[in-house]
Amino acid sequence: NVSHDIDLSLTDVDRTIFTTVRGAVEFFGLSVAPRVAGGWVRDKILGFPSHDIDIALDTMMGVDFATKVNEYLESRGENTHSVAIVKTNPEQSKHLETATVKIHGHFVDFVNLRTEEYCETSRIPSARFGTPEEDAMRRDFTINSLFYNLMTEKVEDWTRKGIEDLRKGIIRTPLPPTTTFLDDPLRILRAIRFATRLSFTISDEAISAAHGAQVLHALRTKVSKERLGKEIEGFFAAKYPESGFLHLAVPCVFRAVFEEPRGARPLCDQDAEEAARGARFHAEIAKEAPDLLPPQSEARQVLMFALFLAFARERVYEEKPGRTAPLVRYLIKSSIKLRAKTADRVVAAHRASALFNTVFDTYGLLRSGGASEAGKQAEVRRDLAMAVRDSEDWVAACSTAVLARNQQNDQQAPAKQLQEMIHLVRNLGIDQARDVAPLLNGKELMRELGVGGGPHMTILNDHMLRLQFEFPGITREACIARLRELVDANDITIQPPGKKHASA
């Protein structure tokens, strides 16, 4: 039996919309069975709120039925809205025309049931009208293949596995997984995304098929990099995105998803293993020190990618003849087409991680866990503050530094060490070091020291900030005096006033 009585805890909005849809069928005597499809049914059974209502029709086109709904509302003297047509857009997984109309203030999509046929060279299928069972079986996973029949008010499970898989927490394909993945290899990453978001387990059969050479070749050749990136971004909708990255770090999957630039050293199994180590460290942080995880969405991505791609933090490739660029930037921006800003922030975090490592080495912080002597504490405050200033994602930078120092250890990188370092930064009052302004601006500095502009100004400004962090509360006069000592001792090469300097 495919029909099941399941309490979906319908909201008042759900009931109002569904009553109107049923009313249109009965008012016009239509021989159609509208069914709510896919994600809405899945989420309702799981107890999640869902407002994304997609209604599948077995005998009518979506635009024709949406027009009938409007005519029914008009007959009742209720407000209507124009029907919008969403044309086929295979790259966005819209393989048939969809009609969208606002019903009682909420948008509802109408599309006909379909079956699909794929060719070997594309993940874009040809589609035609299908039965409920054909439509269910062509979907990606059994948990997304459920319908809620608005006429019978029952949940329909045409795969005979969807409800059971929801209850057991399993991601399974309706058809043999190799068939499903070869039809659309992007489903490999969709499986990972759903497993990550729902804390489900991917079936052994699906994992085995996803790791097959033919399927992974199809993933490399049939799926655009933009779609890969969009699915990976979807991992961050989960509380623990690192579980998705652990799936990505399986060597064969890793090499299929992340493509090195032409001429660069090929990514290898060891790179994937180090990426997995980074994902495990993120998991350890989430478990042992969740307060360290940034709340902002993009900052979460930066931390995850900084750890996941820490193995490549010092690698560069020849972007143009005679010019190199960070490999990490390419892997994020070009290989999976995420935002350039995200890539740049990860690169900056990796750069700053080297400064944190220098501070760790200089003062033995990871061995002692802090700095007790007053003089030493002032120096630690100064050097840590400068490391914090070097990246807006200083927690990611510090995390990468701790991970890098533990990569030779078979144990997971110690979150406790990271926690101690983060707390040290906060206890020293330098976690907002990027917001600290220099005591003197450039013109004031040149006037007080009697120097002109030039490359030395960057060095002087850096020394000024170091003094401010080493001696909180230092006055302008004291700061100027210390800087003048450096200039008089020729510790800083000064360009004479008025003399032009060559551009860097």
C-alpha positions as CSV (number, residue, x, y, z in Angstrom):
1,N,0.0,0.0,0.0
2,V,1.4,3.4,-1.0
3,S,-1.0,5.5,0.9
4,H,-0.4,6.3,4.6
5,D,-2.3,8.3,7.3
6,I,0.3,10.5,8.8
7,D,-0.3,13.6,10.9
8,L,1.6,16.4,9.1
9,S,0.7,19.1,11.6
10,L,-0.7,21.4,8.9
11,T,-0.6,25.1,9.7
12,D,-3.6,27.4,9.1
13,V,-1.9,28.7,6.0
14,D,-1.5,25.1,4.7
15,R,-5.1,24.3,5.3
16,T,-6.4,27.5,3.6
17,I,-4.3,26.9,0.5
18,F,-5.1,23.2,0.3
19,T,-8.8,23.9,0.7
20,T,-8.7,26.4,-2.1
21,V,-6.9,24.0,-4.4
22,R,-9.4,21.2,-3.6
23,G,-12.2,23.7,-4.1
24,A,-11.0,24.5,-7.6
25,V,-10.9,20.8,-8.6
26,E,-14.4,20.2,-7.3
27,F,-15.9,23.5,-8.6
28,F,-14.8,22.8,-12.2
29,G,-15.1,19.0,-12.0
30,L,-11.5,18.5,-13.0
31,S,-10.2,15.0,-13.4
32,V,-6.9,15.9,-11.7
33,A,-5.3,14.8,-8.4
34,P,-3.0,17.6,-7.1
35,R,-0.2,16.3,-4.8
36,V,2.2,18.3,-2.7
37,A,5.6,16.9,-3.7
38,G,9.1,16.5,-2.3
39,G,10.7,18.6,0.3
40,W,7.5,20.0,1.9
41,V,6.3,16.4,2.7
42,R,9.7,15.3,4.0
43,D,10.1,18.3,6.3
44,K,6.6,18.0,7.6
45,I,7.0,14.3,8.5
46,L,10.3,15.3,10.3
47,G,8.5,18.0,12.2
48,F,10.3,20.9,10.5
49,P,8.4,24.0,9.3
50,S,8.1,24.3,5.6
51,H,6.6,27.0,3.4
52,D,7.8,25.9,0.0
53,I,4.7,24.3,-1.5
54,D,5.2,22.6,-4.9
55,I,2.1,20.9,-6.2
56,A,2.4,18.2,-8.9
57,L,-0.5,17.5,-11.3
58,D,-1.1,14.2,-13.1
59,T,-3.3,15.3,-16.0
60,M,-2.9,19.1,-16.4
61,M,-0.1,21.6,-17.1
62,G,0.7,23.8,-14.2
63,V,-0.3,27.1,-16.0
64,D,-3.8,25.6,-16.9
65,F,-4.5,24.5,-13.3
66,A,-3.2,27.8,-11.8
67,T,-5.5,29.7,-14.1
68,K,-8.4,27.5,-12.8
69,V,-7.5,28.3,-9.2
70,N,-7.6,32.0,-10.0
71,E,-11.0,31.6,-11.7
72,Y,-12.3,29.8,-8.6
73,L,-11.0,32.5,-6.3
74,E,-12.7,35.1,-8.5
75,S,-16.0,33.3,-8.3
76,R,-15.8,33.6,-4.5
77,G,-15.0,37.3,-4.7
78,E,-11.4,36.8,-3.4
79,N,-8.2,38.5,-4.5
80,T,-6.3,37.0,-7.4
81,H,-2.8,37.5,-8.8
82,S,-1.4,36.9,-12.2
83,V,0.2,33.5,-13.0
84,A,3.9,33.7,-13.6
85,I,5.5,31.2,-15.9
86,V,9.0,29.8,-14.9
87,K,10.5,28.4,-18.1
88,T,12.6,25.3,-18.1
89,N,16.0,26.0,-16.6
90,P,17.9,22.7,-16.4
91,E,21.0,24.3,-14.6
92,Q,18.6,25.1,-11.8
93,S,17.0,21.7,-12.0
94,K,13.8,23.1,-13.6
95,H,13.2,20.5,-16.3
96,L,9.6,21.4,-17.0
97,E,7.7,24.6,-17.2
98,T,6.4,25.7,-13.8
99,A,3.5,28.0,-13.0
100,T,3.7,30.2,-9.9
101,V,0.7,32.0,-8.4
102,K,0.1,33.7,-5.1
103,I,-2.8,32.1,-3.1
104,H,-3.9,33.9,0.1
105,G,-0.7,35.8,0.2
106,H,1.7,32.8,-0.4
107,F,3.4,31.7,-3.6
108,V,2.6,28.1,-4.8
109,D,4.3,26.3,-7.7
110,F,2.3,24.0,-10.0
111,V,4.0,21.5,-12.3
112,N,2.9,18.3,-13.9
113,L,4.2,14.9,-12.9
114,R,7.0,13.8,-15.1
115,T,9.4,11.0,-16.1
116,E,12.9,11.8,-17.4
117,E,15.4,10.3,-19.8
118,Y,19.1,11.2,-19.7
119,C,21.9,11.0,-22.2
120,E,25.5,10.1,-21.4
121,T,27.0,13.5,-22.0
122,S,24.8,15.7,-19.9
123,R,23.0,15.9,-16.5
124,I,20.1,17.7,-18.2
125,P,17.3,15.2,-19.0
126,S,14.4,15.3,-21.5
127,A,11.1,15.2,-19.7
128,R,7.5,14.1,-20.4
129,F,4.3,13.6,-18.5
130,G,4.6,10.7,-16.1
131,T,2.6,8.8,-13.5
132,P,3.0,9.3,-9.7
133,E,5.2,6.2,-9.5
134,E,7.3,7.3,-12.5
135,D,7.7,10.7,-10.9
136,A,8.7,9.3,-7.6
137,M,11.2,6.8,-9.0
138,R,13.0,9.4,-11.1
139,R,13.7,11.6,-8.0
140,D,17.0,11.7,-6.3
141,F,16.3,10.1,-2.9
142,T,13.4,8.1,-1.4
143,I,12.9,10.8,1.3
144,N,12.3,13.4,-1.4
145,S,9.9,11.1,-3.4
146,L,6.9,11.4,-1.1
147,F,3.6,13.0,-2.1
148,Y,0.7,14.4,0.0
149,N,-2.4,13.8,-2.1
150,L,-4.7,16.8,-1.5
151,M,-7.9,14.9,-2.5
152,T,-7.3,11.9,-0.2
153,E,-5.3,13.8,2.4
154,K,-2.9,10.9,2.6
155,V,0.9,10.6,2.2
156,E,1.9,8.5,-0.8
157,D,5.1,6.5,-0.8
158,W,5.4,5.1,-4.3
159,T,9.0,3.9,-3.7
160,R,7.8,1.9,-0.7
161,K,11.0,3.0,1.1
162,G,10.7,6.8,1.7
163,I,8.8,6.8,5.0
164,E,10.9,4.0,6.4
165,D,14.1,5.8,5.4
166,L,12.9,9.0,7.0
167,R,12.3,7.2,10.2
168,K,15.6,5.4,10.1
169,G,17.6,8.4,8.9
170,I,18.9,7.0,5.7
171,I,19.7,8.6,2.3
172,R,18.9,6.1,-0.3
173,T,18.1,6.3,-4.1
174,P,14.8,5.0,-5.5
175,L,16.6,3.3,-8.4
176,P,19.9,1.5,-8.2
177,P,22.3,4.3,-7.1
178,T,24.7,3.9,-10.0
179,T,21.8,4.6,-12.4
180,T,20.6,7.6,-10.3
181,F,24.1,9.1,-10.0
182,L,25.0,8.5,-13.7
183,D,21.7,10.2,-14.7
184,D,22.7,13.3,-12.6
185,P,26.1,13.1,-10.9
186,L,25.3,16.2,-8.9
187,R,23.2,14.0,-6.8
188,I,26.4,12.7,-5.1
189,L,26.8,16.1,-3.5
190,R,23.1,16.4,-2.9
191,A,23.3,13.2,-0.9
192,I,26.1,14.6,1.2
193,R,24.2,17.9,1.7
194,F,21.0,16.1,2.9
195,A,23.0,13.8,5.1
196,T,24.8,16.7,6.6
197,R,21.7,18.9,7.1
198,L,19.5,16.1,8.5
199,S,22.2,14.2,10.3
200,F,21.3,11.1,8.3
201,T,23.5,8.3,7.0
202,I,24.1,7.6,3.3
203,S,23.3,4.0,2.5
204,D,26.3,1.7,1.9
205,E,25.1,1.0,-1.7
206,A,24.9,4.8,-2.5
207,I,28.4,5.4,-1.0
208,S,29.8,2.5,-3.0
209,A,28.2,3.8,-6.2
210,A,29.3,7.4,-5.6
211,H,32.9,6.2,-5.3
212,G,32.8,4.3,-8.6
213,A,35.2,5.5,-11.3
214,Q,32.5,5.9,-13.9
215,V,30.3,8.0,-11.6
216,L,33.1,10.2,-10.6
217,H,34.2,10.7,-14.2
218,A,30.6,11.8,-14.9
219,L,30.8,14.2,-11.9
220,R,33.9,15.8,-13.3
221,T,32.6,16.1,-16.9
222,K,28.8,16.7,-16.6
223,V,28.4,19.0,-13.6
224,S,29.3,22.7,-13.7
225,K,31.6,24.1,-11.1
226,E,28.9,26.6,-10.1
227,R,26.5,23.8,-9.2
228,L,29.3,22.0,-7.2
229,G,29.9,25.2,-5.2
230,K,26.2,25.7,-4.6
231,E,25.8,22.3,-3.1
232,I,28.9,22.6,-1.0
233,E,27.6,26.0,0.3
234,G,24.5,24.1,1.3
235,F,26.5,22.1,3.9
236,F,26.6,25.3,6.0
237,A,22.8,25.2,6.5
238,A,23.7,22.3,8.9
239,K,24.7,22.8,12.5
240,Y,27.8,20.6,11.8
241,P,29.0,21.2,8.2
242,E,32.2,19.3,8.9
243,S,30.4,16.0,8.3
244,G,29.8,17.0,4.7
245,F,33.4,17.9,4.3
246,L,34.5,14.5,5.6
247,H,32.6,13.0,2.7
248,L,34.3,15.4,0.4
249,A,37.7,14.4,1.8
250,V,37.4,10.8,0.6
251,P,40.4,10.8,-1.9
252,C,38.5,9.8,-5.0
253,V,35.7,12.3,-4.4
254,F,38.1,15.0,-3.3
255,R,40.0,14.8,-6.6
256,A,36.8,14.8,-8.6
257,V,35.5,18.0,-7.0
258,F,38.7,20.0,-6.5
259,E,40.6,20.6,-9.6
260,E,44.1,22.1,-9.5
261,P,45.1,24.7,-12.1
262,R,46.9,23.7,-15.2
263,G,50.6,23.2,-14.6
264,A,50.2,23.0,-10.8
265,R,51.2,19.9,-8.8
266,P,48.3,17.4,-8.9
267,L,46.2,17.0,-5.8
268,C,46.9,13.7,-4.2
269,D,45.6,11.2,-1.6
270,Q,47.7,12.8,1.1
271,D,46.1,16.2,0.4
272,A,42.7,14.6,0.9
273,E,43.8,13.0,4.1
274,E,45.1,16.3,5.4
275,A,41.8,17.9,4.4
276,A,40.0,15.3,6.4
277,R,42.2,16.1,9.4
278,G,41.1,19.7,9.1
279,A,37.4,18.7,9.0
280,R,37.9,16.5,12.1
281,F,39.6,19.4,13.9
282,H,36.5,21.5,13.1
283,A,34.4,18.7,14.5
284,E,36.5,18.7,17.6
285,I,36.1,22.4,18.0
286,A,32.3,22.1,17.6
287,K,32.3,19.5,20.3
288,E,34.8,20.8,22.8
289,A,34.6,24.5,22.3
290,P,31.5,25.5,20.4
291,D,31.7,29.1,21.7
292,L,34.7,29.5,19.3
293,L,32.6,28.9,16.2
294,P,31.7,32.2,14.5
295,P,28.0,32.9,14.3
296,Q,28.1,34.8,10.9
297,S,27.6,32.6,7.8
298,E,30.5,33.8,5.8
299,A,32.9,33.6,8.8
300,R,31.8,30.0,9.3
301,Q,32.7,29.2,5.7
302,V,36.1,30.9,6.1
303,L,36.9,28.8,9.3
304,M,35.8,25.6,7.6
305,F,37.8,26.2,4.4
306,A,40.8,27.5,6.3
307,L,41.0,24.2,8.1
308,F,40.0,22.0,5.2
309,L,42.5,23.5,2.8
310,A,45.2,24.1,5.4
311,F,47.4,21.6,3.6
312,A,47.8,24.1,0.7
313,R,48.3,27.2,2.7
314,E,51.8,27.8,1.5
315,R,51.3,26.5,-2.1
316,V,51.3,28.8,-5.1
317,Y,50.8,28.3,-8.8
318,E,51.8,30.3,-11.9
319,E,48.8,32.4,-12.6
320,K,50.5,34.2,-15.5
321,P,54.1,34.1,-16.8
322,G,56.2,35.4,-14.0
323,R,53.3,35.9,-11.5
324,T,52.2,33.4,-8.9
325,A,49.0,33.2,-6.9
326,P,47.8,31.2,-3.8
327,L,46.5,27.7,-4.7
328,V,43.9,28.0,-2.0
329,R,42.3,31.0,-3.8
330,Y,42.1,29.0,-7.0
331,L,40.5,25.9,-5.3
332,I,37.8,28.1,-3.8
333,K,37.1,30.7,-6.4
334,S,37.8,28.7,-9.6
335,S,37.5,25.1,-8.8
336,I,34.1,25.3,-7.0
337,K,33.2,28.9,-8.0
338,L,32.5,30.4,-4.6
339,R,32.9,34.1,-3.9
340,A,36.3,35.7,-4.5
341,K,35.8,37.5,-1.1
342,T,35.5,34.2,0.7
343,A,38.6,32.9,-1.1
344,D,40.6,36.1,-0.2
345,R,39.5,35.9,3.5
346,V,40.7,32.3,3.7
347,V,44.1,33.2,2.1
348,A,44.4,36.1,4.6
349,A,43.7,33.7,7.5
350,H,46.4,31.3,6.2
351,R,48.8,34.2,5.9
352,A,48.0,35.4,9.5
353,S,48.4,31.8,10.8
354,A,52.1,32.1,10.1
355,L,52.2,35.1,12.4
356,F,50.4,33.2,15.1
357,N,52.9,30.3,14.7
358,T,55.8,32.7,15.1
359,V,54.3,34.0,18.4
360,F,53.7,30.4,19.6
361,D,57.3,29.6,18.9
362,T,58.8,32.8,20.3
363,Y,57.0,32.5,23.7
364,G,56.3,28.8,23.9
365,L,52.6,29.5,24.4
366,L,51.3,26.1,23.3
367,R,53.6,24.5,25.9
368,S,52.9,26.9,28.8
369,G,49.4,27.9,27.9
370,G,50.0,31.6,28.8
371,A,52.5,34.3,29.8
372,S,52.9,35.0,33.5
373,E,55.7,37.5,33.7
374,A,54.6,41.1,33.3
375,G,57.3,41.9,30.7
376,K,56.6,38.8,28.7
377,Q,52.9,39.4,28.8
378,A,53.3,42.9,27.3
379,E,55.4,41.4,24.5
380,V,52.9,38.6,24.0
381,R,50.0,41.1,23.9
382,R,51.9,43.2,21.3
383,D,52.8,40.3,19.0
384,L,49.4,38.5,19.3
385,A,47.6,41.8,18.6
386,M,49.6,42.3,15.4
387,A,48.6,38.8,14.3
388,V,45.0,39.5,15.1
389,R,45.2,42.7,13.0
390,D,46.5,40.8,10.0
391,S,43.2,39.0,9.3
392,E,39.5,39.8,10.0
393,D,39.1,36.0,10.6
394,W,41.7,35.8,13.3
395,V,40.0,32.8,15.0
396,A,40.4,30.9,11.7
397,A,44.0,32.0,11.5
398,C,44.7,30.9,15.0
399,S,42.9,27.6,14.4
400,T,45.0,26.9,11.3
401,A,48.1,27.6,13.2
402,V,47.2,25.1,15.9
403,L,46.2,22.6,13.3
404,A,49.5,23.0,11.4
405,R,51.5,22.4,14.6
406,N,49.7,19.1,15.2
407,Q,49.7,17.7,11.6
408,Q,52.5,15.3,12.5
409,N,50.5,13.9,15.3
410,D,48.2,10.9,14.8
411,Q,45.8,12.4,17.3
412,Q,43.2,15.0,16.3
413,A,44.5,18.5,16.7
414,P,43.8,19.6,20.3
415,A,40.9,21.9,20.6
416,K,41.9,22.6,24.2
417,Q,45.1,24.3,23.0
418,L,43.1,26.4,20.6
419,Q,40.6,27.3,23.3
420,E,43.5,28.4,25.6
421,M,44.9,30.7,22.8
422,I,41.6,32.2,22.0
423,H,40.9,32.9,25.7
424,L,44.4,34.4,26.1
425,V,43.7,36.8,23.2
426,R,40.4,37.8,24.8
427,N,41.8,38.1,28.3
428,L,44.5,40.4,27.0
429,G,41.8,42.6,25.5
430,I,43.1,42.4,21.9
431,D,40.4,40.4,20.2
432,Q,39.2,43.7,18.6
433,A,42.8,44.8,17.7
434,R,41.7,45.5,14.1
435,D,39.5,48.3,15.4
436,V,42.4,50.1,17.2
437,A,43.4,53.3,15.4
438,P,46.9,54.6,15.3
439,L,47.5,57.5,17.8
440,L,48.7,59.7,14.9
441,N,47.6,59.8,11.3
442,G,50.1,59.9,8.4
443,K,50.4,63.7,8.2
444,E,50.8,64.0,11.9
445,L,53.5,61.4,12.0
446,M,55.4,63.1,9.2
447,R,55.2,66.5,10.9
448,E,56.2,65.2,14.3
449,L,59.2,63.2,13.0
450,G,60.2,65.6,10.3
451,V,60.0,63.0,7.5
452,G,58.4,62.8,4.1
453,G,56.2,60.2,2.6
454,G,57.6,56.9,1.5
455,P,57.8,53.2,2.2
456,H,59.1,54.0,5.7
457,M,55.7,55.3,6.7
458,T,54.2,51.8,6.7
459,I,57.1,50.6,9.0
460,L,56.6,53.6,11.3
461,N,52.9,53.0,11.5
462,D,53.5,49.4,12.3
463,H,55.9,50.3,15.1
464,M,53.4,52.8,16.5
465,L,50.7,50.2,16.7
466,R,53.1,47.7,18.3
467,L,53.9,50.3,21.0
468,Q,50.2,50.9,21.6
469,F,49.6,47.2,22.1
470,E,52.7,46.7,24.3
471,F,52.0,49.7,26.4
472,P,48.2,50.2,26.7
473,G,47.5,53.8,27.5
474,I,50.7,55.2,26.0
475,T,50.5,58.9,25.3
476,R,51.0,60.5,21.9
477,E,54.1,62.3,23.3
478,A,55.6,59.1,24.6
479,C,54.9,57.3,21.3
480,I,56.5,60.1,19.3
481,A,59.5,60.0,21.5
482,R,60.0,56.2,21.1
483,L,59.5,56.5,17.3
484,R,62.0,59.3,17.1
485,E,64.6,57.2,19.0
486,L,64.2,54.5,16.2
487,V,64.6,57.1,13.5
488,D,67.7,58.7,15.2
489,A,69.3,55.3,15.7
490,N,68.8,54.6,12.0
491,D,66.8,51.5,12.8
492,I,64.4,52.6,10.1
493,T,65.6,53.8,6.7
494,I,64.0,57.2,6.1
495,Q,63.4,58.9,2.8
496,P,64.4,62.6,3.1
497,P,61.5,65.1,3.0
498,G,60.6,66.3,-0.4
499,K,62.6,63.5,-2.2
500,K,60.5,61.4,-4.5
501,H,60.7,57.7,-4.0
502,A,60.3,54.9,-6.5
503,S,57.0,53.1,-6.5
504,A,57.1,49.6,-5.1
